[in-house]
Amino acid sequence: FKLFSQGKVGMINASVFFPSTLKDYKSKVDYGVAPFPHSATGKSITLGVQDYFMAFKKPGNAEAVKAWMNFLFQPSNYAGFLKAAGGFIPATKSASSAVDSSLLPFINQLPNAIFYPGDLAAWPKVAGTITTQVGTGVIYDAKGVLDKIQKVAVAAGTK
């Protein structure tokens, strides 16, 4: 990201956190946000990412989690969380009304977002294979790399 912030790289794959990264680098780069190149269907897509709050399931935690969520999602608290996090897209109407304008290009792409299948137990194994293998496709046989990832996905199943 640093090279882009210095104007030395013309295009990168970035995320909703990128505007705050450019601010951290004190970058003056004039940039735009665009969806991924689209498929033969002509539909542009973007990759959606889900984050979760998780808690241990044990006696008394349900009440504590409810109290925490009620506290967090009070408008003033949630706005502070979003500002401190530097790039989360708001999940409430009250926070959406005060959204940083640098996030709007990302928000506008949400209707076309596709998400990782994070609800499938097999996903971590597939994601790990993608992470370690997909970059080798530019050096070696791209089809072979994709076939390898597909084999891992099939072997991992869909549960």
C-alpha positions in Angstrom: 0.0 0.0 0.0 2.9 2.3 0.7 4.1 2.4 -2.9 0.5 3.2 -4.1 0.3 6.0 -1.5 3.5 7.4 -2.9 2.2 7.3 -6.5 4.7 4.6 -7.5 2.0 1.9 -8.3 -0.9 2.6 -10.5 -3.5 0.1 -9.3 -4.0 -2.2 -6.3 -6.6 -4.5 -4.9 -7.6 -2.8 -1.7 -10.4 -2.8 0.9 -12.7 -0.5 2.7 -9.8 0.2 5.2 -7.7 1.7 2.5 -8.8 5.4 2.8 -7.6 5.4 6.5 -4.3 3.7 5.4 -3.7 6.6 2.9 -4.4 9.1 5.7 -1.9 7.3 7.9 0.7 7.6 5.1 -0.3 11.3 4.7 -0.8 10.5 1.0 -2.0 13.2 -1.5 -2.7 10.6 -4.2 -5.9 11.2 -6.1 -7.6 7.8 -6.5 -10.9 6.2 -7.4 -12.6 3.0 -6.4 -14.0 0.5 -9.0 -15.5 -3.0 -8.8 -13.6 -6.0 -9.9 -13.6 -6.7 -13.6 -16.8 -8.4 -14.4 -17.6 -11.8 -15.8 -19.0 -12.7 -19.2 -22.5 -12.0 -17.7 -21.6 -8.3 -17.5 -22.4 -8.1 -13.7 -19.7 -6.4 -11.7 -18.9 -7.9 -8.3 -17.1 -7.0 -5.2 -15.9 -9.2 -2.4 -17.8 -8.8 0.8 -16.1 -9.7 4.1 -18.0 -10.7 7.3 -16.7 -10.1 10.8 -18.3 -11.7 13.8 -18.5 -11.0 17.5 -18.1 -14.4 19.3 -18.4 -15.4 22.9 -18.0 -18.6 24.9 -21.2 -20.4 25.5 -21.4 -20.8 29.2 -23.8 -19.9 32.0 -24.2 -16.2 32.5 -22.5 -15.2 29.2 -25.8 -14.6 27.3 -26.7 -11.7 29.7 -23.2 -10.3 29.5 -23.1 -10.5 25.7 -26.5 -8.8 25.5 -25.4 -6.0 27.8 -22.2 -5.5 25.7 -24.1 -5.5 22.4 -26.7 -3.0 23.8 -23.8 -0.8 25.0 -21.8 -1.0 21.8 -24.7 -0.3 19.5 -25.8 2.9 21.3 -25.4 5.5 18.6 -22.6 7.5 20.3 -20.7 4.3 21.3 -21.0 2.7 17.9 -19.9 5.9 16.0 -16.8 6.0 18.2 -16.1 2.3 17.5 -16.4 2.9 13.8 -14.1 5.9 13.9 -11.5 4.1 16.0 -11.6 1.0 13.8 -11.0 3.2 10.7 -12.9 1.5 7.9 -15.8 -0.7 9.0 -19.0 -0.1 7.1 -21.8 0.8 9.5 -24.4 -1.8 10.3 -27.0 0.6 11.8 -29.1 3.4 10.3 -27.9 5.9 13.0 -24.3 5.3 12.2 -24.9 5.4 8.4 -26.1 8.9 8.6 -22.7 10.1 9.8 -20.6 7.9 7.5 -17.2 9.1 6.3 -17.6 10.0 2.6 -14.5 8.1 1.7 -16.5 4.9 2.5 -19.3 5.7 0.0 -17.7 4.0 -3.0 -17.4 0.8 -1.0 -21.0 1.1 0.4 -22.4 1.7 -3.1 -20.8 -1.7 -4.3 -22.5 -3.7 -1.5 -25.5 -4.8 -3.6 -23.2 -6.7 -5.9 -21.1 -8.2 -3.1 -20.4 -11.9 -2.9 -19.1 -13.4 0.4 -16.8 -16.1 1.5 -18.8 -19.2 2.6 -17.7 -18.6 6.2 -20.6 -20.6 7.5 -19.1 -23.9 6.1 -16.8 -25.9 8.3 -14.7 -26.7 5.2 -14.0 -23.1 4.4 -10.8 -22.6 6.6 -9.0 -25.4 4.8 -10.0 -24.1 1.4 -9.1 -20.5 2.3 -5.7 -21.6 3.6 -5.1 -23.4 0.3 -6.1 -20.3 -1.7 -3.8 -18.1 0.4 -0.8 -20.3 0.0 -1.4 -21.4 -3.7 -3.1 -18.7 -5.7 -0.1 -16.5 -6.0 1.9 -19.3 -7.7 -0.6 -19.1 -10.6 1.3 -16.1 -12.0 4.6 -18.1 -12.1 3.4 -21.6 -12.8 0.4 -23.1 -14.6 -2.7 -21.1 -13.5 -5.1 -23.8 -14.4 -3.1 -26.4 -12.4 -3.2 -24.1 -9.4 -7.0 -23.6 -9.7 -7.4 -27.4 -10.2 -5.5 -28.0 -7.0 -7.6 -25.6 -5.0 -10.7 -27.2 -6.5 -9.6 -30.7 -5.4 -9.1 -29.4 -1.8 -12.5 -27.8 -1.9 -14.2 -31.0 -3.1 -12.2 -33.1 -0.5 -13.2 -30.8 2.3 -16.9 -31.1 1.4 -19.6 -28.6 1.9 -20.4 -29.0 5.6 
